[in-house]
Amino acid sequence: MKRSLRIVLAGFAVGFPLGGQLWMMLHFAEGLARLGHEVVFLEDTSNWAYPFDPVLGYPVADSARGREIVDRMFRRAGLGGRWAYVSEIENAVFGMDRATLDRHLAEADFFLNVSGVLPLKEEYYQAPVKAVIDTDPVFTQVKVASDPWTRDYYKRHDVCFTYGCNLPGGKTELPLSDVDWKPLLPPVVLDQWPVGQGRGDRYTTIGTWEARDRDVEVCGRRLSWRKNVKYEAILDLAETLRDIPLGMAMSGMCDDAWRYAAAGWEVRDALDVSRDPDRYRDYIRGSRGEFTIAKDQNVVLKSGWFSDRTATYLAAGRPAIVEDTGFGAYLPVGEALFPFEGREGAIEALSAAEADPERAGRVAREIAGDYFDSDKVLTGLLRECGLV
């Protein structure tokens, strides 16, 4: 009989209560609970992480809107009362009282730190087994190599996972700083993503148009984190492929929004799509598939990074046409998952997805079940940590 573990799952949800972030946290929390474990979600603002207000569209001091969304989503997943938001900014603990949180921390068998955003406080690191997940590969490894505090933070954990599945073993030229990185795919609770009905409207994606100050240098090369520069090379794609409708939901496009709309793209504000997690899911399920570029950091180094968002497109039975980060080394490509390089490669990949859309949708769901099913991914994670 499998042992039920007491797990503290640390992450970021109240502070950024938008669709993609919330679903990522829920797939971990609900997925572990479905395996029979007792899960408590923990978030801590430290003294700087002001919560993002999904209605106003900017950070504020009051976390009420984020807390309401997290509480609603956790209750619906059978995790009512299983979260704690420690707000230094508001000088309060929400979701559960401090004594209850302290008891969970003292009794935990396993501490799982998603994205490494929880501050280093001794009371959070009491569990005998501690693991951290790098969800932003390349950027993280460069920070670990160059910043002693970040290196110490990651080495505070017994096991370090990364979504850059090609990084372990020195398969790229990226410095690994003597960290034994373990590859991990993003988990998806498949029941939460019923297959979308019909053909779907258009190929879409959801993201941030530009992220400043996150470029990195690797072996003398400056590698960008920004997507807006790369989309310029395919601005005319919607007009070129008139029979293959394209769209995107991006935050921060500003004046670029009308230029892309004029060039034939359906442009939506990512905040409008993402402020409600169900609307975010409906947008993906109603799409024909995903079409997206990736950060140069992952493309140039072929890190193998794979997005949790793309995994949900596949789960919804929608094919994914994604700029190649090297994920073909461990995922089946060519029927529902199409890596591409450059403008001409994008045209070929989109055309291949359109050749047999019914089969592409069916295989997409099969790939999700074979590789991203939370039962499989999280059982493997626990096994790697010596807990099953």
C-alpha positions as CSV (number, residue, x, y, z in Angstrom):
1,M,0.0,0.0,0.0
2,K,1.3,3.4,-0.9
3,R,2.2,5.8,1.9
4,S,0.2,9.0,2.1
5,L,2.7,11.9,2.3
6,R,2.2,15.3,4.0
7,I,3.4,17.7,1.4
8,V,4.0,21.5,1.5
9,L,3.8,22.9,-2.0
10,A,5.3,26.4,-2.3
11,G,4.6,28.6,-5.2
12,F,3.0,31.8,-6.6
13,A,-0.8,32.1,-7.1
14,V,-2.4,34.8,-5.0
15,G,0.3,37.2,-6.1
16,F,-0.4,36.6,-9.8
17,P,-3.9,35.1,-10.0
18,L,-4.0,34.8,-13.8
19,G,-5.0,31.7,-15.8
20,G,-1.7,30.2,-16.7
21,Q,-0.1,30.7,-13.3
22,L,-3.1,29.4,-11.4
23,W,-3.5,26.3,-13.6
24,M,0.2,25.5,-13.1
25,M,-0.2,25.6,-9.3
26,L,-3.4,23.7,-9.4
27,H,-2.0,20.9,-11.6
28,F,0.7,20.3,-8.9
29,A,-1.7,20.7,-5.9
30,E,-4.6,18.7,-7.2
31,G,-2.4,16.2,-9.0
32,L,-0.6,15.4,-5.7
33,A,-3.9,15.2,-3.8
34,R,-5.3,12.8,-6.4
35,L,-2.4,10.5,-5.7
36,G,-3.6,10.3,-2.1
37,H,-1.3,12.8,-0.5
38,E,-2.2,15.6,2.0
39,V,-1.3,18.9,0.3
40,V,-1.0,22.4,1.7
41,F,-0.1,25.3,-0.7
42,L,2.1,28.0,0.7
43,E,2.9,31.5,-0.7
44,D,4.9,34.3,0.9
45,T,5.2,37.8,-0.3
46,S,8.4,38.6,1.5
47,N,8.6,42.4,1.8
48,W,8.5,43.2,-2.0
49,A,6.1,41.0,-3.9
50,Y,3.0,43.2,-4.1
51,P,0.1,41.2,-5.5
52,F,-1.2,41.8,-9.0
53,D,-4.8,42.9,-9.2
54,P,-6.4,41.1,-12.2
55,V,-9.1,43.8,-12.5
56,L,-7.0,46.9,-12.2
57,G,-4.1,45.3,-14.2
58,Y,-1.3,46.3,-11.9
59,P,0.2,45.4,-8.4
60,V,-1.5,46.8,-5.3
61,A,-1.2,46.3,-1.5
62,D,-4.5,44.5,-1.1
63,S,-4.5,40.8,-2.1
64,A,-8.3,40.4,-1.8
65,R,-9.0,39.7,-5.4
66,G,-6.2,37.1,-5.7
67,R,-7.3,35.4,-2.5
68,E,-10.8,35.1,-3.7
69,I,-9.8,33.5,-7.0
70,V,-7.4,31.0,-5.3
71,D,-9.9,30.1,-2.7
72,R,-12.6,29.5,-5.3
73,M,-10.3,27.4,-7.5
74,F,-8.9,25.3,-4.6
75,R,-12.4,24.6,-3.2
76,R,-13.5,23.4,-6.6
77,A,-10.5,21.1,-6.7
78,G,-11.4,19.6,-3.3
79,L,-8.6,21.6,-1.6
80,G,-10.7,24.1,0.4
81,G,-8.8,25.5,3.3
82,R,-5.6,23.9,2.1
83,W,-3.7,27.1,1.3
84,A,-1.8,29.8,3.2
85,Y,-0.8,33.3,1.9
86,V,1.7,34.9,4.2
87,S,1.7,38.6,3.5
88,E,4.4,40.8,5.1
89,I,2.9,43.6,3.0
90,E,-0.5,43.2,4.7
91,N,0.9,41.9,8.0
92,A,-1.4,38.9,8.0
93,V,-1.7,35.2,7.1
94,F,-4.7,34.3,5.0
95,G,-6.3,31.0,4.1
96,M,-5.4,29.3,7.4
97,D,-4.3,30.6,10.8
98,R,-0.6,30.8,11.7
99,A,-0.8,28.0,14.2
100,T,-2.3,25.6,11.6
101,L,0.4,26.6,9.0
102,D,3.1,26.0,11.6
103,R,1.8,22.6,12.4
104,H,1.7,21.6,8.7
105,L,5.3,22.9,8.3
106,A,6.5,20.9,11.3
107,E,4.8,17.7,10.2
108,A,5.6,17.8,6.5
109,D,7.3,14.8,4.9
110,F,8.1,16.7,1.7
111,F,8.6,20.3,0.6
112,L,8.2,21.1,-3.1
113,N,9.2,24.6,-4.2
114,V,7.8,25.4,-7.6
115,S,9.7,28.1,-9.5
116,G,11.9,29.0,-6.5
117,V,10.0,32.1,-5.5
118,L,9.5,31.3,-1.8
119,P,11.8,33.4,0.5
120,L,14.4,31.5,2.6
121,K,12.9,31.3,6.0
122,E,14.0,28.5,8.4
123,E,10.4,27.4,9.3
124,Y,9.7,26.6,5.6
125,Y,12.5,24.1,5.3
126,Q,11.8,21.7,8.1
127,A,10.7,18.7,5.9
128,P,13.3,15.9,5.6
129,V,13.1,16.0,1.8
130,K,13.1,19.3,-0.1
131,A,12.9,19.8,-3.9
132,V,12.8,22.8,-6.2
133,I,11.6,23.1,-9.8
134,D,13.2,25.5,-12.2
135,T,10.4,26.5,-14.6
136,D,12.5,29.1,-16.5
137,P,15.6,27.1,-17.7
138,V,18.7,28.9,-19.0
139,F,17.8,32.1,-17.2
140,T,17.9,30.1,-13.9
141,Q,21.2,28.3,-14.7
142,V,22.9,31.5,-15.6
143,K,21.7,33.1,-12.3
144,V,22.9,30.1,-10.3
145,A,26.3,30.3,-12.0
146,S,26.7,34.1,-11.6
147,D,25.0,34.8,-8.3
148,P,26.1,33.2,-5.0
149,W,22.8,33.8,-3.3
150,T,20.8,32.1,-6.1
151,R,23.3,29.2,-6.1
152,D,22.9,28.8,-2.3
153,Y,19.1,29.0,-2.6
154,Y,18.9,26.1,-5.1
155,K,21.5,24.0,-3.2
156,R,19.4,24.4,-0.1
157,H,17.2,21.7,-1.7
158,D,17.9,18.0,-1.9
159,V,16.7,17.6,-5.5
160,C,16.6,20.2,-8.2
161,F,14.3,19.7,-11.2
162,T,14.2,21.7,-14.4
163,Y,11.8,22.1,-17.3
164,G,14.9,22.3,-19.5
165,C,14.9,18.5,-20.1
166,N,18.1,18.6,-22.3
167,L,20.2,20.4,-19.7
168,P,21.0,17.5,-17.3
169,G,24.1,15.6,-18.2
170,G,25.8,18.7,-19.8
171,K,24.0,18.2,-23.2
172,T,24.3,22.0,-23.9
173,E,27.1,24.5,-23.3
174,L,25.2,26.0,-20.3
175,P,27.1,26.0,-17.0
176,L,25.4,23.7,-14.5
177,S,27.3,24.8,-11.4
178,D,27.6,21.3,-10.0
179,V,23.9,21.1,-9.5
180,D,22.5,17.6,-10.4
181,W,19.5,18.9,-12.4
182,K,16.7,16.4,-13.0
183,P,14.5,16.7,-16.1
184,L,10.8,17.2,-15.5
185,L,7.8,17.7,-17.7
186,P,4.9,20.0,-16.6
187,P,2.0,18.0,-15.1
188,V,-1.5,18.4,-16.3
189,V,-4.7,17.1,-14.5
190,L,-6.3,15.8,-17.7
191,D,-9.8,15.7,-16.3
192,Q,-9.6,19.5,-16.0
193,W,-9.0,19.8,-19.8
194,P,-11.9,18.2,-21.7
195,V,-11.1,17.9,-25.5
196,G,-12.3,21.1,-27.3
197,Q,-15.4,20.7,-29.5
198,G,-15.2,20.9,-33.3
199,R,-12.3,22.3,-35.3
200,G,-11.5,25.3,-33.3
201,D,-11.3,28.9,-34.4
202,R,-7.7,29.7,-35.1
203,Y,-4.1,29.0,-34.0
204,T,-3.4,31.0,-30.9
205,T,-1.0,31.5,-27.9
206,I,-1.0,33.4,-24.7
207,G,2.0,35.3,-23.2
208,T,4.0,38.4,-22.5
209,W,5.1,40.5,-25.4
210,E,8.3,41.8,-23.9
211,A,10.2,41.1,-20.7
212,R,13.0,43.6,-20.1
213,D,16.2,42.9,-18.1
214,R,16.0,39.1,-18.5
215,D,18.5,38.7,-21.4
216,V,21.5,36.6,-20.5
217,E,25.0,36.0,-21.9
218,V,26.2,32.4,-22.5
219,C,29.7,31.8,-23.9
220,G,30.0,35.3,-25.1
221,R,26.6,35.3,-26.8
222,R,23.7,37.6,-25.8
223,L,20.5,35.6,-25.7
224,S,17.1,37.3,-25.6
225,W,14.1,36.5,-23.4
226,R,11.9,38.7,-25.5
227,K,9.3,37.5,-28.0
228,N,8.3,40.8,-29.6
229,V,11.5,41.0,-31.6
230,K,11.1,37.5,-33.0
231,Y,7.5,38.0,-34.1
232,E,8.6,40.8,-36.4
233,A,10.1,38.2,-38.7
234,I,6.7,36.6,-39.1
235,L,4.5,39.7,-39.1
236,D,3.2,38.9,-42.6
237,L,2.4,35.3,-41.8
238,A,-1.3,35.8,-41.3
239,E,-1.6,37.5,-44.8
240,T,0.5,34.8,-46.4
241,L,-1.5,32.0,-44.9
242,R,-5.0,33.3,-45.5
243,D,-6.6,29.9,-45.1
244,I,-4.9,29.3,-41.7
245,P,-6.2,31.8,-39.3
246,L,-3.7,33.1,-36.7
247,G,-4.1,34.9,-33.4
248,M,-2.5,35.7,-30.1
249,A,-3.3,37.0,-26.7
250,M,-0.4,39.1,-25.4
251,S,0.2,41.5,-22.6
252,G,2.0,44.7,-23.2
253,M,1.7,44.9,-27.0
254,C,0.8,48.7,-26.9
255,D,1.2,50.2,-30.4
256,D,2.2,46.8,-31.8
257,A,-1.4,45.5,-31.3
258,W,-2.9,47.5,-34.1
259,R,0.0,46.7,-36.5
260,Y,-0.5,43.0,-36.1
261,A,-4.3,43.3,-36.3
262,A,-3.8,45.2,-39.5
263,A,-1.6,42.4,-40.8
264,G,-4.4,39.9,-40.3
265,W,-3.7,38.5,-36.8
266,E,-6.6,38.4,-34.3
267,V,-5.0,40.2,-31.3
268,R,-6.4,40.0,-27.8
269,D,-5.2,41.3,-24.5
270,A,-3.8,38.5,-22.4
271,L,-5.2,40.0,-19.3
272,D,-8.7,39.9,-20.7
273,V,-8.2,36.2,-21.5
274,S,-6.4,35.3,-18.3
275,R,-8.1,37.2,-15.4
276,D,-10.6,34.4,-15.1
277,P,-9.0,30.8,-15.1
278,D,-12.1,29.3,-16.8
279,R,-12.0,31.9,-19.6
280,Y,-8.3,31.1,-20.1
281,R,-9.1,27.4,-20.4
282,D,-12.0,28.2,-22.8
283,Y,-9.7,30.2,-25.0
284,I,-7.3,27.3,-25.4
285,R,-10.1,24.7,-25.8
286,G,-11.7,26.9,-28.5
287,S,-8.5,27.3,-30.4
288,R,-7.6,25.3,-33.5
289,G,-4.2,24.7,-31.9
290,E,-1.2,26.6,-30.6
291,F,1.2,28.5,-32.7
292,T,4.0,30.2,-30.9
293,I,7.6,31.2,-30.9
294,A,10.0,30.6,-28.0
295,K,12.6,32.6,-26.2
296,D,16.0,32.6,-27.9
297,Q,17.6,31.4,-24.7
298,N,15.9,28.0,-25.2
299,V,15.9,27.9,-29.0
300,V,19.6,28.7,-29.5
301,L,20.8,26.3,-26.7
302,K,18.1,23.6,-27.5
303,S,17.4,23.4,-23.7
304,G,14.5,21.1,-24.3
305,W,12.2,23.5,-22.5
306,F,8.5,22.7,-22.9
307,S,5.7,25.0,-21.8
308,D,3.0,24.0,-19.3
309,R,0.7,26.1,-21.5
310,T,1.5,24.0,-24.6
311,A,0.9,20.9,-22.5
312,T,-2.7,22.1,-21.9
313,Y,-3.3,22.7,-25.6
314,L,-2.3,19.1,-26.2
315,A,-4.5,17.9,-23.3
316,A,-7.5,19.8,-24.9
317,G,-6.9,17.9,-28.1
318,R,-5.3,20.8,-29.9
319,P,-2.1,20.4,-31.9
320,A,0.9,22.6,-31.1
321,I,3.2,24.3,-33.6
322,V,6.1,25.5,-31.4
323,E,9.5,26.9,-32.3
324,D,12.0,24.2,-31.7
325,T,13.8,24.1,-28.4
326,G,15.0,20.5,-28.8
327,F,12.0,18.8,-27.2
328,G,11.9,16.3,-30.1
329,A,14.7,14.5,-28.2
330,Y,12.1,13.1,-25.8
331,L,8.6,13.8,-27.2
332,P,7.1,12.4,-30.4
333,V,6.9,15.0,-33.1
334,G,5.4,15.2,-36.6
335,E,1.7,14.3,-36.0
336,A,0.3,16.6,-33.4
337,L,3.4,18.4,-32.1
338,F,5.4,20.2,-34.7
339,P,8.7,21.9,-34.0
340,F,9.8,24.6,-36.5
341,E,12.7,26.9,-37.2
342,G,12.3,30.2,-39.1
343,R,9.5,31.6,-41.2
344,E,9.5,28.9,-43.8
345,G,9.6,26.2,-41.2
346,A,6.6,27.8,-39.5
347,I,4.6,27.7,-42.8
348,E,5.5,24.0,-43.3
349,A,4.6,23.1,-39.8
350,L,1.2,24.9,-39.9
351,S,0.4,23.2,-43.2
352,A,1.3,19.8,-41.8
353,A,-1.0,20.4,-38.9
354,E,-3.8,21.3,-41.3
355,A,-3.3,18.3,-43.5
356,D,-5.3,15.9,-41.2
357,P,-6.7,18.0,-38.3
358,E,-8.9,15.2,-36.9
359,R,-5.9,12.9,-36.5
360,A,-3.7,15.8,-35.2
361,G,-6.3,16.5,-32.4
362,R,-6.6,12.8,-31.5
363,V,-2.8,12.4,-31.3
364,A,-2.4,15.6,-29.3
365,R,-4.6,14.2,-26.5
366,E,-2.7,10.9,-26.7
367,I,0.6,12.7,-26.2
368,A,-0.8,14.6,-23.2
369,G,-1.9,11.3,-21.7
370,D,1.4,9.5,-22.3
371,Y,3.7,12.3,-21.2
372,F,2.0,15.0,-19.2
373,D,-0.6,13.2,-17.1
374,S,-0.2,14.5,-13.6
375,D,-0.5,10.9,-12.2
376,K,2.6,9.9,-14.2
377,V,4.6,13.0,-13.9
378,L,4.2,13.5,-10.2
379,T,4.7,9.8,-9.3
380,G,8.0,10.1,-11.2
381,L,8.9,13.2,-9.3
382,L,8.2,11.6,-5.9
383,R,10.2,8.5,-7.0
384,E,13.2,10.7,-8.0
385,C,13.0,12.2,-4.5
386,G,13.0,8.7,-2.9
387,L,9.5,9.0,-1.5
388,V,7.7,6.2,-3.4
